[in-house]
């Protein structure tokens, strides 16, 4: 299985242990899967401006001239797509949000019924499993985590992925998660 992990960590050194554990997590998964770890803060990735050119003028192609095309190819090729993010001010990091917004070219501007709601159609045959790993620390607000999980589940529906993974992670529990994911 092709697993892509998007590291949405910001530059705050507070999350360095989580990032190192995420790297070990990816290496552990590599024993059974093809794994790509993308660290958003290392890319030249502009924020979405909401111009919708990727839907109307240049279907599937963002107007920004940055690392977006490579990023989009990576996420479209994934069978499992996992976003990893710290919780910052009660929400996902700005790096994670930027990465999520830049997947807009991977869906069509058309909507159809899906799971009892209306959601976009896929532009590409992409990930069947979608998820979010939230970095947990002693300040983690369970209500904020739940809101983020619900938000990602709605994104999963727009990506039309059948399976959803949502997990609070600490450096000491990623090994167990790697074992669970290896069963997919």
N, C-alpha and C positions, 0 to 999 in steps of 0.2 A: 504494500500500500504506500502511496505517496502522501506524506504528511508534511504540511507547511505550518510552521509556528511563526507568528508575527510578534516580535518583542516590541511592545509599545512603551517600554520604560523610558522615563525622562532622564535628565542629567543629574538628578538628586542621588548623591552617594548613599543615601539611606537604603536604596534598593539593590546595591551591589551584590549582597549575598543572594538575593532572589535571582538576579541575572546570572550569577555563576551557577546556581542550582538549575536554572533553565537550560543553560548550556550542557550541563551533565545529563539533564532529562532528555535533551535532544540526542545526545550521544548514546544513551541507554536505548532509546527507540530505534537507533540506527542498526542495532543487532538484528532486527526483524523487518525493518521498513526503510524506504528511502525518505530521508528527512532533510528539509530545508529550513534553516533558521534565518529569518530576516529581521534585522534590528533597524527599526524605522529611523531612529536618531542618526544612524550612519548613512542614510540615503539623502540625496537631494530630492525631496518630495514636497512640493508646494501644497498648500491648503486648497481644497476645492472652493471655487468662487461661485458655484451655483449657476454657471452660464448655460448649462445643458447642451453645450456643443457636442459632447460625447454621445448624446442621444439624437440630435437633430442635424447639425452640420457635418460632423465627422463620426458617424456611428461606431461606437466601441473605442474611440480614440480621444483621450483628453487633450485639451488645448495647450496644457503646460508642456514645456520642453524640459523635462527633468527625468528622474529615474522611474517615473510612473509606468511606462510601458513594460519594463522588466519586472516591476513589482506585480503588475496585473497578470502577466504571463505566469508568474510563479503561483499566484493564488488560484488562477483558473485551472492549472494542471493538478492541483491538490485533490486527493480523495478525502482527506481530512484537513480542515483548516481551523487552527486554534490561534486565538488572539490572547496574548498575555499582557496584563496591565496592572500597574499599581492603582490604588484608589487615591485620587487627588481631589481634595475639596468635595468629597462625596460623589465623584463621578470618575469615569475612566480618564486616563492621562490624555493630554492634548495630542501626543504622538499617536496614541491608539485611535482617537477620533479622526485625526487626519488620515490615517491608513484606512479606516472604515469608509470614510467619505470618498476616497479615491477608488473604491471598487464599484462605484456607480456605473462606469462603462460596461461592467460585466452583466448587467441586467438590461432588459429592453424597456422602453417607456410604455409598453402595453401592460395592462393588468387583467387578471382573470381570477376566478374563485380558486382559493387554495386553503385547505383546512378551515373552511367555514368563513373565510375573510377574503378580501381582494388584495392580491399581491402581484408584483412584477413577474414577468416571464424571464427565464434565464436566456442570456445571449449565447452562453457556452455551456457545454455539459461539464459542470464543475462539482465541487465537493458535495459528497453525500452526508458527511458528518461535519458539523460546525460547532465551535465552542469558544468559551472564554475561561481563562485561568486568571483569577484576580490575586495579586500579591497581598497576603495577609500579614498584618503586624498587630501589635498590642492596641493600636488606635483604630483598628478596623471597625466600622459601624455596620452591624449585620443588616440593618435596614437599607443602607446605601448599597451594600453588596447585592441584596435582593433586587433592588431597582435596576442595577446594572445587568444582572442576570436576565431579568425580564426584557430589558432593552435588547440584549443580544439574542434572546429567543425570537423576538420580532424580526431582527435582522436575518436570523436563520430561515424564517418563513419567506422573506424576500429572496433569499438565496435558494429557496426550495430544497434545503437539505433535510433529509429524513431523520437524522439523529442529532441530538444536542448534548454537549458536554458543558457543564458549568461547575467550577470548583474553586474554592478558596485554597491557595497554595502557600506553603512556607518552604524554606529551603530543606526542612527535614521531612516533608511528606511527598515530595515530587517523585521519589523512587517508587512508592506505592502506586501513584497515578500512572507512571510509565508502565508498570506491570499490568494495570487494568486496561490501558489503551492498547497494549500489545495483543490483547484478546480480540480486538476488532478485526 
